Amino acid sequence: MKNNVDYSLYLCTDRNLMSTDTIEESVELAIKGGCTVVQLREKDCTSLEFYQLALRVKEITERYNVPLIINDRVDIALAVNADGVHVGQSDLPAFVVRKIIGNDKILGVSASSYEEALKAQKDNADYIGVGAMYSTLTKTDAKTVSIDELKKIRKAINIPIVVIGGINKDTISNFKGMGIDGIAVVSAVVAQKDITCAARELLTVFKEQT
């Protein structure tokens, strides 16, 4: 799966924003709308709760053949045999994570600068999440990345780039023709009343721009 990942519509979960009762329902509805990757992000639960939730979500992603990425927690990713892990700049270094998870699992790294992106590629990341492109409710302290910086990153690296941070149907057009491989979304999908419809619409708009 690792070498054939479609990053077009990359969903990040957020229990505080979702319109459904459970994360599992949120994930399945998003996948039905065309979500191509799921990142399970849990900041405020115990390791046991995260592990059990990850197992339940993995049952859903496996059923639809969609990769499951675990945010930050390398131990949880390995414990549930997820498809990969995503780390930020304040998490374990990417090169260390690669040693732990091996070469068969997906490694994603957050980058908000040209230098961070280059290092992520050097550390054998499979893709880079660039952002925050715009201000976002999910990370109020996130540093924003300019379009010029994004262009510089795209020119310098040859691995997939997923943009994140304030991405919605109104901002997608700003990335037209830039060679972006996918859009990472949170509230633009999980907070919507009709999650499936929202995902489908975003994917359609993104495909039209690429």
N, C-alpha and C positions, 0 to 999 in steps of 0.2 A: 504493500500500500504506500510506503514511504516515498517511492519514486514517482508515483502517479497521483499525487494529491492535487485536488482542485481547490484553490484557496479563494475562489470568487466571492462566496458569502460566508464569512467567518464569524460565527456566533460566540459571544462571551456571555455567560450566564450572570445574573445578578438577582438574588432573591429579594432585594429591597426595592427593585423596580418592576418586577414581573407582574403581569396582570392575571396570571393563573394562580391556583392554590399550591401547586408543586413545581419544582424545577423540572422534574421528569416530563410533566405535561407541556411545559414551556419549550423544552428541547424537542419533543416529538412534533409539536405543531410547527416549529421553525423548520425542522427537517422536511416536513410535508410541503412546506412552501419553497423548498429549494436550497436550504442551508447546506453548505458543503463541508464545513468543519465545525466542531463544537469544542470550545474551551470551557472546562468546568472551573469556575473561580469561586472559592469559598474562603473568606477571611475571618469569619466569626463563628466557627463551630469547632468542636473537638476533633482530634485526629480520627477517632472511631466514627463519628458522624460523617466526616468527610469520606472516609473509606467506604462506609455503607452506601452513601449517596452515589459515590463514583461507580460502585458495582451496579447499582440500579440504572444509572444513566448509560453505562457501557452496554447493558442489555439492549437498550434502545438504539444506540449508535451502531452497534453490530448488526442489528436487524436491518438497518437501512444502508449498511456498508459505508458509514460516514466516520472519519477519523475522530477519536476522542483525545484531546490534549488536556493535560492537567496543569493548572497555573501554579507556579512556584514549587509545589510539593513533589519533589523527586521521589520521596518514599511512597507517597500515595500512588503516583504513576506506576511505579514498579510493582506495588502490592496488588493492584487491580489489572496489571498488564495492559495499561492504556497504550495508545498508539504513539504518544509522545508527551513532552513537557515543555512549558513555556516559562522562561525566566526573565526577570527585569534586571536593571543595573545594580540593584541593591540586594539581589539574591545570590545564590552560589554562582561563581564565575562559570561562564558557558563551557570553557574547556574542561573544567572539573565535572560538570554535569554530563558532558559527552563521554568522559571516561566511565562514569557510573552507569549510564543507560546503554552504552554501546553504540554501534553504528547503524543498527537496524531500526531504532526508534527515531521519531521526529523531534528535532530540537529547534524551538523558536526562541528568539531573543528580542526584547524591546530595545529600540534605539531612538534617540531624539537628536542625534547629530551625525555628521559625516564620519567622525572618528569612531563613534560607538558602532556604527554600521560596519565599517571596515574591520574592526576588531571582532565583531560577531561572525563575519564571514571567515576570518582567519581562524577562529575557534571552532569551525565546522558546524555552524548553525545551518539548518535546512531552509529557514526563511527568517525574515526580519519583520517585526511589527513596528512601523514608524509612526510616531505621534508623541503627544496629542496634536492632531492637525488643527483642531478647534477646541474651544473650551467645552468641558464635558462635566456632567453631573456625577459620573462614576469616579473621576479622579480630579478633584478640584485643585490639587496641588501640582498637576502635571504641567511640565514645560511644553509650550507650543512650538511646533516646527513649521518653518516657513515653506512655501511652495518651492522657492529657490533652493533651499537646503534639501528638500525631497528630490528635486531634479539632480542635484549634485550626487546624492546617494545612489539614485537609480543609475546614473552614468558610471559610477565606480564599482558597483557590485553586480554579480551575475546570478545571485540566488533570488528567489521570489520575495516580493515586498507586499505586505499587507498594511494598508493605512488604517489608523484608528484614532478615535477622539472626535466626537461631534459629527460623525458620518451619518448622513441621512439622504433622502431622495433629492433634497435641495442643494446639498454640497457635493454630491457625487460628480456632477458635471465639471467641477473644478479640476478633476484629475484626468480629463479626456486627453487621450493621446500621450500619456506620460509613461506608459508601460507598466502600470501597476497591476499586480497579479490578483489582488483581492481587496475587499473592504471588510473591516472588522466592525461589528455593530453590537450594541447592547440595547439601549432604550428604544432605538428606532425599530426594534423587533419585539423584545420581551415585554416592553411597557404598553404595547398596542392592544387594543380590544380584540382585533382579529390578527393574531400572530402569523398565521399561515399566509394570509393575504399580504401583510406587511413585508414578509420575507420574499414572497414572489415578486412583489412590485420592485423592491430594492434590487433583486437579482436581475430583473428585466432592464432596469435603468442602467445598472452597471455594465451589463453585456452590450447595451447600445453605445456605451461610451468607449468600449475597448475594440 
